[in-house]
Amino acid sequence: MAQEINKEFLEKIESLIEIKDDKTLMSLLSEEHPADIAEIMDELGLNEATYLFKLLDPELSAEALLEIDEDDREKILQNLSAEEIADEIDEMDTDDAADILSELSEERATRVISEIEDDDHAKDIVDLLQYEEGTAGSLMAKELVKVKETWLIPTCVRNMRSQAQEVTRVHSIYVVDKNDHLIGRLSLKDLLIASPKLKISDIYIDKVDSVNVNDKAEDVVRLMQKYDLEAIPVVDNDLTLLGRITIDDILDLVIEEAEKDYQMAAGITEDIDADDSIFDKTKARLPWLILGLFGGMAAASIMGGFEEALNLYPELFYFTPLIAAMAGNVGVQSSAIIVQGLASDNIKGSQFNRLVKEIALSMVNGIILAGLIFLFGSFLGYQVNMLVTISISLVIVIIMASLIGTFVPLILDKRGIDPAVATGPFITTSNDIFGIFIFFFIAKLILGF
C-alpha cells in the first residue's frame, strides 16, 4: 500500500536523504507510483530531489521524470550529465524522449543523443524532433505493432511478440504492404481464431482511420474524440506508416490547451505557474491590465463629455456601473460559448441564421432584465422617463454586447488568430466602452439634454 504524502512523510524522506540511508529510502518508495514520486521530488529542495532521482532505478526514474513539474524537471536535468540523461532517455518511449530533449538547449540535446546506446532509438527521436510543434508529427511515437499483409499467421505472431517488447501498450495492430504503406488494421480476435495456413491479407480489416504527419494537433484531437479512438496511426503523403498517437498524449494536449485558454480568458498572456517569479507574472498580466486601464480612461472620457447630463440627471451616474457590468458579462458569456464551440468544431451553419438567433436571444434576455430594472426603479420612486431610458439602453447594450462576443471570436478564428483572446478583458473592456456610450446617447435622445 502506498504511503500518504504528507508533511511528516516528507520530513522523513528529507532526514533519510540527509543521513544517506539509501536502503530505507528505497524501501519507503518501492510501492509508490511514479507520479507520487514526482510529487515528492516537487516538494523537496533541488539537491535533495536530484539525490533521490539518482537513487532510483532507470526505469522508475524515467517515468517519474515525465511526471515532474516542467520547471523542476529543468532544474534536475541541469544537475545531470549528458550520459545520465541518455540513460533516462533509453527507458522512454520516443515521443516522451523527444519532449524531454526539446526542453534542452540544442547543443546539450545533441550531446545527450550521442550518448544514447540504442542507435535505432536515437534515430527515431531525432526524426521526431524535426516536426513542427502543434502537428501530428510532434505528438506521435514511433513504437507500434505493424504486420505485413503477405505474412502467414505464425510469422505474424512471432513478429508481433518481438515488436510488443518495445511497446508499452498495444492499442492496435496495423497492416502494411511491402512498401510500408498503411492499408488496414488487424483484429486480435480474428488473428487468434484464424487458420495457420492463412495470410494476413485474408483476415485484415481494410478500414482504418489515420492522420497525416503535418495535420494540426487540434484536428487530431477532434478526430479521436469523434470516433472514440484510443490510438490513431500517423502517415505521410504517400500513406507510409510513420508512428501512432495515443489517447494519453491527446489528453495532455487538451489539458494544456484548456489551461492556456483559461489563463487567456483571465487576462494572462503567457503560460505561468503559481511559483513563477514576480517578473514573469508581471510580464504575463500587465498587457491586459494596461488595456483595461486605457479602456477605463476611454469610458471616463465618454462620461466627461456628458457632464451636463450628469448634473441634470444624477441618477444616470448610479446606473452607469450596472450598464457596463451587464455589457461585459453578456459579452463574456457569448464569446465563451463560441470559443468552446470552435475548439470542439461544433460551429456549423449559416452566419446569418446565427446572427438572427443571437439577436432574438439577446432581446429576450434584455427585455426580462429591463423589466426587472423597471419594477425595481418604480419601487424606489424613479421617474418613468428615467426608467424608460435605462430599460431601453439595457436592451440595446445587451444585444450589442452579445453580437460582439459572438462574432469577434469568429472573425479572429477565420484570420488564424486564437479566438480565446476574445474572451475576458478584451470583450469586457470593449463592451464597457460601447455600453457607456450607448447608455448616454440614448439618455440624450429620450431626456433631451
C-alpha positions as CSV (number, residue, x, y, z in Angstrom):
1,M,0.0,0.0,0.0
2,A,1.4,3.4,-1.0
3,Q,2.3,5.9,1.8
4,E,0.3,9.0,2.2
5,I,2.4,12.0,1.1
6,N,2.0,14.5,4.0
7,K,4.3,16.8,5.9
8,E,5.5,14.0,8.2
9,F,6.3,11.7,5.4
10,L,8.2,14.4,3.5
11,E,10.2,15.2,6.6
12,K,11.1,11.6,7.0
13,I,12.3,11.5,3.4
14,E,14.4,14.6,3.9
15,S,16.0,13.1,7.1
16,L,16.8,9.9,5.3
17,I,18.4,11.8,2.4
18,E,20.5,13.8,4.9
19,I,22.0,10.7,6.5
20,K,22.1,9.0,3.1
21,D,20.1,5.9,4.2
22,D,19.5,4.7,0.7
23,K,18.2,1.3,1.7
24,T,15.4,2.7,3.9
25,L,14.6,5.3,1.2
26,M,14.2,2.7,-1.5
27,S,12.0,0.6,0.9
28,L,9.7,3.6,1.5
29,L,9.4,4.4,-2.2
30,S,9.2,0.9,-3.5
31,E,5.4,0.9,-3.6
32,E,4.9,4.4,-4.7
33,H,3.6,5.3,-8.2
34,P,6.0,7.3,-10.4
35,A,3.5,10.2,-10.2
36,D,3.7,10.1,-6.4
37,I,7.5,10.0,-6.5
38,A,7.4,13.1,-8.8
39,E,5.1,14.8,-6.3
40,I,7.7,14.1,-3.5
41,M,10.5,15.5,-5.6
42,D,8.4,18.6,-6.4
43,E,8.2,19.2,-2.7
44,L,11.9,18.7,-2.0
45,G,14.8,21.1,-2.5
46,L,16.8,20.8,-5.7
47,N,19.7,19.0,-4.2
48,E,17.5,16.6,-2.3
49,A,15.3,15.9,-5.4
50,T,18.4,15.3,-7.5
51,Y,19.8,12.9,-4.9
52,L,16.5,11.0,-4.7
53,F,16.2,10.9,-8.5
54,K,19.7,9.4,-9.0
55,L,18.9,6.8,-6.4
56,L,16.0,5.3,-8.4
57,D,16.5,2.6,-11.0
58,P,16.5,3.9,-14.6
59,E,13.0,2.7,-15.5
60,L,11.3,4.2,-12.4
61,S,13.3,7.5,-12.6
62,A,12.4,7.8,-16.3
63,E,8.7,7.5,-15.5
64,A,9.0,9.9,-12.6
65,L,10.9,12.4,-14.7
66,L,7.9,12.7,-17.1
67,E,5.6,13.4,-14.2
68,I,7.7,16.1,-12.6
69,D,6.6,19.8,-13.0
70,E,8.4,21.2,-16.1
71,D,10.3,23.9,-14.1
72,D,11.5,21.4,-11.5
73,R,12.4,18.9,-14.2
74,E,14.5,21.6,-16.0
75,K,16.5,22.2,-12.8
76,I,17.0,18.4,-12.2
77,L,18.2,17.9,-15.8
78,Q,20.7,20.7,-15.3
79,N,22.3,18.7,-12.4
80,L,22.6,15.6,-14.6
81,S,25.4,14.8,-17.1
82,A,24.6,14.1,-20.8
83,E,25.3,10.4,-20.1
84,E,22.9,10.3,-17.2
85,I,20.1,12.0,-19.2
86,A,20.8,9.5,-22.0
87,D,20.2,6.6,-19.6
88,E,16.8,8.1,-18.8
89,I,16.0,8.6,-22.5
90,D,16.8,5.0,-23.2
91,E,13.9,4.0,-20.9
92,M,11.3,6.3,-22.5
93,D,9.1,6.0,-25.5
94,T,10.3,8.1,-28.4
95,D,7.6,10.7,-28.1
96,D,8.3,11.3,-24.4
97,A,12.1,11.3,-25.1
98,A,11.6,13.9,-27.8
99,D,9.6,16.1,-25.4
100,I,12.4,15.9,-22.8
101,L,15.1,16.7,-25.3
102,S,13.1,19.6,-26.7
103,E,13.4,21.3,-23.3
104,L,17.2,21.2,-23.5
105,S,19.5,23.6,-25.4
106,E,20.3,22.4,-29.0
107,E,23.9,21.8,-28.0
108,R,23.1,19.8,-24.9
109,A,20.4,17.8,-26.7
110,T,23.0,16.8,-29.3
111,R,25.4,15.6,-26.7
112,V,22.7,13.6,-25.0
113,I,21.7,12.0,-28.3
114,S,25.3,11.0,-28.9
115,E,25.3,9.1,-25.6
116,I,22.2,7.0,-26.3
117,E,23.3,3.4,-26.7
118,D,20.4,2.2,-28.9
119,D,21.2,3.7,-32.4
120,D,17.7,3.0,-33.7
121,H,16.1,4.6,-30.7
122,A,18.3,7.7,-31.1
123,K,17.4,7.9,-34.8
124,D,13.7,7.7,-34.1
125,I,14.0,10.5,-31.5
126,V,15.9,12.7,-33.9
127,D,13.2,12.2,-36.6
128,L,10.5,13.3,-34.1
129,L,12.4,16.4,-33.2
130,Q,12.2,17.6,-36.8
131,Y,8.4,18.0,-36.8
132,E,6.9,21.4,-36.1
133,E,5.2,21.9,-32.8
134,G,1.5,21.6,-32.9
135,T,1.4,19.0,-35.7
136,A,0.5,15.3,-35.6
137,G,4.2,14.5,-36.1
138,S,5.2,16.3,-32.9
139,L,2.7,14.2,-30.9
140,M,3.4,10.7,-32.3
141,A,5.5,7.9,-31.0
142,K,7.4,5.5,-33.2
143,E,6.6,2.5,-31.1
144,L,3.8,0.4,-32.6
145,V,3.0,-3.1,-33.8
146,K,2.7,-3.5,-37.6
147,V,2.4,-6.6,-39.7
148,K,2.9,-7.3,-43.4
149,E,-0.1,-8.3,-45.5
150,T,1.9,-11.2,-47.0
151,W,2.8,-12.9,-43.7
152,L,1.3,-16.2,-42.7
153,I,-0.4,-16.3,-39.3
154,P,2.6,-18.0,-37.5
155,T,5.1,-15.5,-38.9
156,C,2.8,-12.6,-37.9
157,V,2.5,-13.9,-34.3
158,R,6.3,-14.2,-34.0
159,N,6.9,-10.7,-35.2
160,M,4.2,-9.3,-33.0
161,R,5.8,-10.8,-30.0
162,S,9.1,-9.2,-30.9
163,Q,7.7,-5.8,-31.6
164,A,5.4,-5.8,-28.5
165,Q,8.5,-5.9,-26.2
166,E,9.2,-2.3,-27.3
167,V,5.6,-1.0,-26.9
168,T,4.2,0.0,-23.5
169,R,0.6,-0.7,-24.5
170,V,-0.7,-2.3,-27.7
171,H,-3.8,-0.4,-28.7
172,S,-4.0,-1.6,-32.4
173,I,-2.2,-3.8,-34.9
174,Y,-1.6,-2.0,-38.2
175,V,-1.3,-3.8,-41.5
176,V,1.1,-2.5,-44.2
177,D,2.1,-3.6,-47.7
178,K,5.6,-4.4,-48.9
179,N,6.4,-0.7,-49.1
180,D,5.2,0.1,-45.5
181,H,2.1,1.8,-46.8
182,L,-0.8,1.6,-44.3
183,I,-3.6,-0.5,-45.7
184,G,-5.6,-1.6,-42.7
185,R,-5.7,-3.0,-39.2
186,L,-5.8,-6.4,-37.7
187,S,-8.4,-7.7,-35.1
188,L,-6.7,-9.7,-32.4
189,K,-9.8,-11.9,-32.2
190,D,-9.6,-12.7,-36.0
191,L,-5.9,-13.4,-35.6
192,L,-6.4,-15.9,-32.7
193,I,-9.1,-17.9,-34.5
194,A,-7.6,-17.8,-37.9
195,S,-6.1,-20.9,-39.5
196,P,-2.3,-21.0,-39.5
197,K,-2.4,-21.5,-43.2
198,L,-4.0,-18.1,-43.9
199,K,-2.2,-14.9,-44.7
200,I,-2.8,-11.6,-43.1
201,S,-4.3,-10.4,-46.4
202,D,-7.1,-12.9,-45.9
203,I,-8.2,-11.6,-42.5
204,Y,-7.2,-7.9,-42.1
205,I,-9.8,-5.0,-42.0
206,D,-9.1,-2.5,-44.7
207,K,-10.9,0.3,-43.0
208,V,-8.6,2.3,-40.7
209,D,-8.7,6.0,-39.6
210,S,-5.4,7.8,-39.9
211,V,-3.9,11.3,-39.8
212,N,-1.2,13.0,-41.9
213,V,2.0,13.8,-40.1
214,N,1.5,17.5,-40.9
215,D,-2.1,17.7,-39.7
216,K,-2.8,20.2,-36.9
217,A,-2.9,18.8,-33.4
218,E,-6.4,20.2,-33.0
219,D,-7.6,18.2,-35.9
220,V,-6.2,15.0,-34.4
221,V,-8.0,15.8,-31.2
222,R,-11.3,16.3,-33.0
223,L,-10.9,13.1,-35.0
224,M,-10.0,10.9,-32.0
225,Q,-12.9,12.5,-30.0
226,K,-15.4,12.0,-32.7
227,Y,-14.6,8.3,-33.2
228,D,-13.7,7.5,-29.5
229,L,-10.2,6.3,-30.6
230,E,-7.5,5.1,-28.1
231,A,-4.8,5.5,-30.7
232,I,-4.5,6.6,-34.3
233,P,-1.8,5.9,-36.9
234,V,0.2,8.7,-38.5
235,V,1.2,8.5,-42.2
236,D,3.0,10.8,-44.7
237,N,1.6,11.9,-48.0
238,D,2.4,8.5,-49.6
239,L,0.5,6.8,-46.7
240,T,3.7,5.3,-45.3
241,L,3.1,4.4,-41.7
242,L,5.3,6.6,-39.5
243,G,4.0,6.2,-36.0
244,R,0.9,6.5,-33.8
245,I,-0.7,8.9,-31.4
246,T,-2.2,7.6,-28.2
247,I,-5.0,9.0,-26.1
248,D,-2.7,9.9,-23.2
249,D,-0.8,12.3,-25.5
250,I,-4.1,13.8,-26.6
251,L,-5.3,14.2,-23.0
252,D,-2.1,16.1,-22.1
253,L,-2.7,18.4,-25.1
254,V,-6.3,19.0,-24.2
255,I,-5.4,19.9,-20.6
256,E,-2.6,22.2,-21.8
257,E,-4.8,24.0,-24.2
258,A,-7.6,24.3,-21.6
259,E,-5.2,25.8,-19.1
260,K,-3.9,28.2,-21.7
261,D,-7.4,29.3,-22.7
262,Y,-8.4,29.7,-19.1
263,Q,-5.4,32.0,-18.4
264,M,-6.1,33.9,-21.6
265,A,-9.7,34.4,-20.6
266,A,-8.5,35.8,-17.2
267,G,-6.2,38.2,-19.0
268,I,-2.9,36.4,-18.7
269,T,-0.9,36.4,-22.0
270,E,1.7,33.7,-21.2
271,D,1.7,30.2,-19.6
272,I,2.7,30.8,-16.0
273,D,2.5,28.9,-12.7
274,A,1.9,29.9,-9.1
275,D,5.6,29.5,-8.3
276,D,6.9,31.7,-11.2
277,S,8.9,34.8,-10.5
278,I,7.3,38.2,-9.9
279,F,8.9,39.4,-13.2
280,D,7.3,36.5,-15.2
281,K,3.9,37.1,-13.6
282,T,4.1,40.8,-14.2
283,K,5.1,40.3,-17.9
284,A,2.1,37.9,-18.3
285,R,-0.5,40.0,-16.6
286,L,0.5,43.6,-17.4
287,P,-0.5,43.9,-21.1
288,W,-4.2,43.2,-20.4
289,L,-4.1,45.4,-17.3
290,I,-2.8,48.2,-19.5
291,L,-5.7,47.5,-21.9
292,G,-8.1,47.7,-19.1
293,L,-6.6,51.0,-17.9
294,F,-7.0,52.6,-21.3
295,G,-10.5,51.2,-21.6
296,G,-11.3,52.8,-18.2
297,M,-9.8,56.1,-19.3
298,A,-11.9,55.9,-22.5
299,A,-15.1,55.2,-20.5
300,A,-14.3,58.1,-18.2
301,S,-13.8,60.4,-21.2
302,I,-17.2,59.5,-22.5
303,M,-18.8,60.2,-19.2
304,G,-16.9,63.5,-19.1
305,G,-18.5,64.5,-22.4
306,F,-21.9,64.2,-20.7
307,E,-21.1,66.2,-17.6
308,E,-24.1,68.4,-18.1
309,A,-26.4,65.4,-18.3
310,L,-24.9,64.0,-15.0
311,N,-25.6,67.4,-13.3
312,L,-29.2,67.4,-14.6
313,Y,-29.9,63.7,-14.0
314,P,-27.5,62.4,-11.3
315,E,-29.5,59.1,-11.5
316,L,-27.6,58.3,-14.7
317,F,-24.4,58.1,-12.7
318,Y,-25.9,55.5,-10.4
319,F,-26.8,53.1,-13.2
320,T,-23.6,53.5,-15.2
321,P,-21.8,50.6,-13.4
322,L,-24.8,48.4,-14.0
323,I,-24.9,49.1,-17.7
324,A,-21.1,48.5,-18.0
325,A,-21.3,45.3,-15.9
326,M,-24.1,43.8,-18.0
327,A,-22.4,44.6,-21.2
328,G,-19.2,42.9,-20.0
329,N,-21.0,39.9,-18.6
330,V,-23.1,39.2,-21.7
331,G,-20.1,39.7,-24.0
332,V,-18.0,37.2,-22.0
333,Q,-20.9,34.6,-21.9
334,S,-21.4,34.9,-25.7
335,S,-17.6,34.7,-26.5
336,A,-17.1,31.8,-24.1
337,I,-19.8,29.7,-25.9
338,I,-18.3,30.5,-29.3
339,V,-14.7,29.8,-28.3
340,Q,-15.8,26.5,-26.8
341,G,-17.7,25.6,-30.0
342,L,-14.7,26.5,-32.2
343,A,-12.4,24.3,-30.0
344,S,-14.8,21.3,-30.4
345,D,-15.6,22.1,-34.1
346,N,-19.3,22.4,-33.3
347,I,-19.8,25.8,-35.0
348,K,-21.9,24.9,-38.1
349,G,-24.5,26.5,-40.3
350,S,-25.2,30.0,-41.7
351,Q,-23.7,33.1,-40.1
352,F,-27.0,34.9,-40.9
353,N,-29.0,32.4,-39.0
354,R,-26.6,32.7,-36.1
355,L,-27.0,36.5,-36.2
356,V,-30.8,36.3,-36.1
357,K,-30.7,33.7,-33.3
358,E,-28.3,35.8,-31.3
359,I,-30.4,39.0,-31.7
360,A,-33.5,37.1,-30.7
361,L,-31.8,35.6,-27.6
362,S,-30.4,38.9,-26.6
363,M,-33.8,40.6,-26.9
364,V,-35.5,38.1,-24.7
365,N,-32.8,38.3,-22.0
366,G,-32.7,42.1,-22.3
367,I,-36.4,42.6,-22.1
368,I,-36.6,40.4,-19.0
369,L,-33.7,42.2,-17.3
370,A,-35.1,45.6,-18.3
371,G,-38.5,44.6,-16.8
372,L,-36.8,43.8,-13.5
373,I,-35.0,47.1,-13.6
374,F,-38.3,49.0,-14.3
375,L,-40.0,47.3,-11.4
376,F,-37.1,47.9,-9.1
377,G,-36.9,51.5,-10.1
378,S,-40.6,52.1,-9.7
379,F,-40.5,50.7,-6.2
380,L,-37.7,53.2,-5.4
381,G,-39.6,56.1,-6.9
382,Y,-37.6,56.9,-10.0
383,Q,-39.3,58.9,-12.8
384,V,-40.9,57.0,-15.7
385,N,-38.7,58.7,-18.4
386,M,-35.6,57.8,-16.4
387,L,-36.7,54.1,-16.1
388,V,-37.6,54.0,-19.8
389,T,-34.1,55.4,-20.7
390,I,-32.4,52.8,-18.5
391,S,-34.5,49.9,-19.8
392,I,-34.1,50.7,-23.5
393,S,-30.4,51.3,-23.0
394,L,-30.0,47.9,-21.2
395,V,-31.8,46.0,-24.0
396,I,-29.7,47.6,-26.8
397,V,-26.4,47.2,-24.8
398,I,-27.1,43.5,-24.2
399,I,-27.8,43.0,-27.9
400,M,-24.7,44.9,-28.9
401,A,-22.5,43.0,-26.3
402,S,-23.9,39.7,-27.4
403,L,-23.1,40.3,-31.1
404,I,-19.6,41.5,-30.3
405,G,-19.0,38.5,-28.1
406,T,-20.3,36.1,-30.8
407,F,-18.7,37.5,-33.9
408,V,-15.3,38.8,-32.7
409,P,-14.1,35.2,-31.9
410,L,-15.4,34.0,-35.3
411,I,-13.6,36.7,-37.2
412,L,-10.3,36.1,-35.2
413,D,-10.6,32.4,-36.0
414,K,-11.0,33.0,-39.7
415,R,-7.9,35.1,-39.6
416,G,-5.9,32.4,-37.9
417,I,-5.8,34.1,-34.5
418,D,-6.6,32.2,-31.4
419,P,-10.2,33.1,-30.6
420,A,-9.5,32.7,-26.9
421,V,-8.0,36.2,-26.9
422,A,-11.5,37.5,-27.5
423,T,-12.7,36.3,-24.0
424,G,-12.1,38.0,-20.7
425,P,-10.6,41.5,-20.6
426,F,-10.7,42.2,-24.3
427,I,-14.5,41.7,-24.6
428,T,-15.2,43.2,-21.2
429,T,-13.2,46.4,-21.9
430,S,-14.6,46.9,-25.4
431,N,-18.2,46.3,-24.2
432,D,-17.8,48.6,-21.2
433,I,-16.8,51.5,-23.6
434,F,-19.6,50.8,-26.1
435,G,-22.1,50.2,-23.4
436,I,-21.5,53.5,-21.6
437,F,-21.6,55.4,-24.9
438,I,-24.9,53.8,-25.9
439,F,-26.3,54.5,-22.5
440,F,-25.6,58.2,-22.5
441,F,-26.5,58.6,-26.2
442,I,-30.0,57.1,-25.6
443,A,-30.3,59.1,-22.5
444,K,-29.7,62.3,-24.5
445,L,-32.3,61.3,-27.1
446,I,-35.0,60.5,-24.5
447,L,-34.3,63.0,-21.8
448,G,-33.4,65.8,-24.2
449,F,-30.4,67.4,-22.5
